[in-house]
Amino acid sequence: MEQRIDTHVLSNGMVLLGEPMAGVESVAFDVMVPAGVSRMPPGCCGAANVISDWIFRGAGPRDSRKLGDALDGLGLHRSSSVGSSHMYIGAALESSNLAQALALYCDILLNPHLSDEQFELARQLVTEEMHGLDDEPRQKVMLELRKRFYPDPLGRSTAGEIDDLQRLTPPKTRKLAKSRLNTPQAIFSVAGKYDFDAVCRQIESIFGPQQGEPLSPMVVGSRGPKYTHISHDGAQVHIGLMTPTARFVDKGYYDARAAVSVLSGGMSSRLFTEVREKRGLCYAIGAKYHSLKEAAGISCYAGTTPEKAQETVDVIMGEFNRLAEGISEQELERAQVGLKSALIMQSESSSSRAGSLGSDYYMLGRVRTLDEIKQNIEARSVQSVLGFLRSNPFKDFTVVTIGPREVRLG
């Protein structure tokens, strides 16, 4: 069946997107608000996280308890997160409750109470999550890696910074919330079982009259140091490594994705086979593609012992560079199968589809169909991937390590 993408732009510029999914009784929606960490002023890293929790602590005629009860009463599976450019809030639910859920979320975005009392609870929660990173060095090393790989403010920690959190006050954060929850600049997406005309009428009646200011141009600074070691007593060294590659909006995007899958697409991938299985250098290893609108990179994590840390880094970099020397048809086929399998699983999740609609529109100004993505994956060849790798060699590495021993970069 042909895939349909619904699109509507409100009178104030807010974009509404939708994708109906046959055979489901659920619906998911996602709102992308330009209030990510890179949109916050210097010294306010963590404010977006506080705001994303604070706005749910009372809105419209409901206090925190009543709002929570109303959301739970609709059987919502809530989701919220903070990225570099946007704050994401949304939910998945039974489709007959969509109109009631949207009414609640409109209040949350337009009429949050933002009380002083609830501010402290929201900040405390974010602070505790930050302290919890000390027990999650694998997550921490990747956050620290992106801070140094991407130029400021793009790479700011999406978890926040303790010092910045401690300096936040209710008046300062309330002002940020009111200026950054810029709904005319938001992207609303819905997927599953829904009536798009009804959704448009409801959103237009509430958000349409809202006017916002154009987003201020972002001033991008410099990247961080090539190597950073964070001393930590323990029996492991956690290694994070990242190198630039094609952005989501670039022509070489699909070749870059195929290359990452050859490197780290399963138990037969290059990194798993060469670093973990043949040499026994690490207990965990994997690489991922990551893209912002402005820049992109391939990141790699490895967990190993202090004695093997140096060799682990050397072999990983060697495998990145060796990729351009040649890949087999079998490796490419496995990569394509993995990418298409992930696409199929995403296509069956209304939450994933809602998120993808908004992401595509923000990045490209349009939504890709699943057939378009599938065809681009299948169009990759050994020659196209190698051509991309040779034109975009992996030379510029940023590395962060956490543990008792440093490494040297060649």
Secondary structure, 3 states (H helix, E strand, C coil): CCCCCEEEECCCCCEEEEEECCCCCEEEEEEEECCCHHHCCCCCCCHHHHHHHHCCCCECCECHHHHHHHHHHCCCEEEEEECCCCEEEEEEEEHHHHHHHHHHHHHHHHCECCCHHHHHHHHHHHHHHHHHHHHCHHHHHHHHHHHHHCCCCCCCCCCCCHHHHHHCCHHHHHHHHHHHCCHHHCEEEEEECCCHHHHHHHHHHHHCCCCCCCCCCCCCCCCCCCEEEEECCCCCEEEEEEEECCCCCCCCHHHHHHHHHHHHCCCCCHHHHHHHHHCCCEEEEEEEEEECCCCEEEEEEEEECHHHHHHHHHHHHHHHHHHHHCCCHHHHHHHHHHHHHHHHHHHCCHHHHHHHHHHHHHHHCCCCCHHHHHHHHHCCCHHHHHHHHHHCCCCCCEEEEEECCCCCCC
